Amino acid sequence: MPAPIDRLNLPLFVPADRPERFAKAAVADAVIVDMEDAVAPDARAGARANLADALKDVNAPIVLRINAAGTEWFDADLAAAATLPLAAVMLAKAETADACAHVARTAGVPIIALVETARGISNVDEVAGASARMAFGSIDYAADLGMGHTRASLMAARSALVLAARLAGQPAPLDGVTTATRDAALIEADCRHAVEMGLGGKLIIHPAQLEPARRGFAPSNDEIAWARRVVTAAQHANGSAAVQLDGAMIDAPVITRAQQILARSGPSA
């Protein structure tokens, strides 16, 4: 089911060799059928062969995560992707513009570049220019650099992704996974941190993560109230470039921020 890539903000991974889970995963923004880490190497050929039938009843946009360029599974994964009803292909360990462009051209659908290595971050500008959207493979990235998987250690990489996406005119990147599947407070807090960093969504690995993730990406009631007051003040400014509100100067960037908050909160705001 095709869908705009910028709306796929909380996609849910399912292993490609577990077709009984595909339709159930449609509660998410999109279903990422994973041909890479979630499937044992000796099971990948069988999973790939059954995808066409298994995807028929999935009532959600479908993204196929394929193995990285240069691996023994890449060519077969990409050939299969070109025959399936996909919204996008996600390229694991995306590192070069050439690889991204080749995937997009061959599959005939947009590519989500999963940036998860030092080389990928080093080449993030060219990767952004050759893809429709990016996502952060934070766990693999931390392992590649031998670093902790913490907010502080990953701040530079997250910032690099956000900046590259903005310069390329892409939607904000998708953040990496939270490995805890039942810790709702942690999942929500991780999503609020992602918002602070400028990320536009998060990769989800279990249905139980969806509701806390949605709460984390939604603005708080206080933020919505503030944003409404800012927009209202701007509307009554009679053309002034700046206006006072609660003792603070409200100018164009502040108004833009308020509008972004209201956009995140949905049409009812």
N, C-alpha and C positions, 0 to 999 in steps of 0.2 A: 504494500500500500504506500504509494509515494506521498511524501509530506515535506514541507519546507524544513530544511536542516536547522534553521534557527529556532524551531519549536521543539526540537528533540532535547529537552533540558534535563530530564530524569530518566534516561534509558536503562533498562534492566537486562543484565547479562543472563543468558541461559546456555548451558553446554550444547553444542551441536549434536551430540549423541544422546540427548534426552528429549526427544520430540514430544513426549507426553507433557512436557512443561511449557511448550511454545505458546499455546493458546492461553494458558493460565497467566503467562507473563504480560498479556495484553492490557493489564491494569496499569501499566507504566506508559510513559510518553511514547516509548518505542521499545522494541525487543531487539537486543543485540545477540544474535546467534553466534556463539563463540567457537571458532575452529582452532583457536590457539591453545592457551594455557589450560583451559577447562577440559580439554579432550586429550586423552593419552595418545601418544604418537601412533601406536598400532591400531587405534580406533578411528583415526581421522578419515581414511579412505571410505570406510563404511558409512560414517556419518555424512560425508559429503555426497555420497551416492543417493542417500535417502532424503536429501533436503527438499527437492522439488515437491514431493508428495507431502512432506511434513509441514510445509509452510502454507498449504492451501487454506487452512482454517484459522489462520492468525489474523485477528481483526485489529491490527495495529501496524504502524510503520515498522518495517524490518530492516535492520542493519546487520550485515555479515562481517564479523571480524575475521580477517584472513591472516595467515602467518606472514612473517616479515619477508621482504624481498631478500633473495639470496638463500632462503631456506629450501629444503627439499620439497616442502608442501606448497610453496608459493604459487607456482604455475598452475597446479591443479585447482587450488582454491580460487584463483582469479578466473580461470576458465569456467568454473561453476558459477561464480558470481555473475558472469555475463548472461547467464540463462535464467536467473531467478528474479522474482518481483520485489526488488529491493528499493528502499528509500536512499540508501547509501551503503558504501563499503567502508569499513574501518580498517586501516592498515596498521598492523602491529609494528612497533619499533620504527616508526617513520623517521627517516634521517636525511633524505635528499629530495629535491624538487623533481628530479628525473623519475624516481620511483613513484612518487605521488601522481605525477602526470601520466605515467604508464598505466597505473591502476585505474585512474578516472577514465582514460581513453578506452581501455579494454573493457571495463565493466559497463561503461555507458551511463553511470550514475555518479552523483557527487561522492567525494572521498572525505572521510573524517580521518585526519592524521593523528594517530596516537603517539604522542611524543613521550618517550620513556627511557632515553639514554642520553649520555653526555653529548654524543655527536648530534643527536636530534635537537637538543637545546642550543648547541653551538650553531646549528644551521636553521634555527627556528624561523628566521625571516624568509628564507627561500622555501621552507616547508609551508609556511602560511600562504605564500604567493601561489603555491601549486595545489592547494586544497580548498575545500569549501568550509571546513571548520576544523578546529583542533581539539584534542582532549589530552589530559595529562595522565600518563601512566606513572603515578608517583611512587608506587612500591618498587617497580623495576628500576626507576631512576635512582632511588635511594640505594638499591642494591648495586647498581652499576658504579656508583661513586663511593660505596662503602660508608655511607652516612646514615644518620638516624632518620627515621620517617616521622619527623616532627614539623609543626608549623614553622618554627624558626628556621630549621635547616632547609625547608623547601620554599621559603619565601622568595628567594632570588629566581628560582625556576618558574614559579607561578607568575611572578611579575614579568618575566621575559615572554612567557606565552601570551599574557594579556596584552602587553604592548605590541607584540608582533601581530596579533589578531586585529587589533585596532588599526594599525598601519596598513594592513592588507584589506581592510573593509569587511572583515569577517564578523559573524556573531561572536560574542564572548566565549572563550573556551569552556569545555567541560572539565570539572575538577576530577581528581583521582578518587579511588574508592576509600571508604572507611571499612576496615576489616571486621569491626564489631557489628554483628547483625541485629542484636537485641538491645543494645545500649542506646535508647532513644535520645537521651540527653546529649550523649557524645555526638551522635549523628546530626542532631539539630545544631549543636555548637559548631561542628565542622562545616556545615552548610552556611552558617552565619559568617564564619571566617572566610569562606569562599566568596561570599558577597562582598565582604570588606576588601578582598583582593581584586575584585573586578571580574571574577569568573561568573559564567552564566548558567551553570548547571552542574550536575554531578553524575558520575557513573555509579550505578546501583547494582549490588550483587545479590540482594535478597528482597523479596516483597515486603518484609517487615520494615525495611529501611525507608520505604516510600513516604509514609505519613510524616515521620519526623523530618525527612528531607524537605518535604513541601513546606512544613512550618518554618524550617530554617531559611528557605529562600523567600518566604513571604515577609514583607515588612511588618513590624510590630504595630499595635494600635497607636502607640505614641508617635511613631514615625509617620503613619498615615495622617494623624491629626495635624502634626507639624506641616506636612507637605500640603495639605488642604489649605491651611492658613497662609502659607507662603504664596500659593497660586492665587488665592483670593486677594491677598494684599497686592500682588502684581497686577491683577486685573483692575484694581481700583487706583492704580498709580497715575492714571491720566497721562500715560506716555513717558513718565520719568524713567531714567535708566536705572535708578536705585530707589529703594524705599526702606524706611525703618520698620522693624517688627520686633517687639520685645527688646528694644535697646540694641538690636543688631542690624547691620546694613544688609539688605536683600538686593542682590544684583543678578545679572544674567546667569552666572554659573550656579548660584544658589537656586534660582528658579528652575534651571535645567535638572538639578539634583532632585528637587521636589517632584518634578514631572516624572522622572525615572522611578521614584518610589511609588507614585500613584499607578504607573504602568505595571509595575510588578504586583501590585495589590489586586489587579483585575478590574473589569469594567464597572463593578459596583461602587468603586471608590470615587 
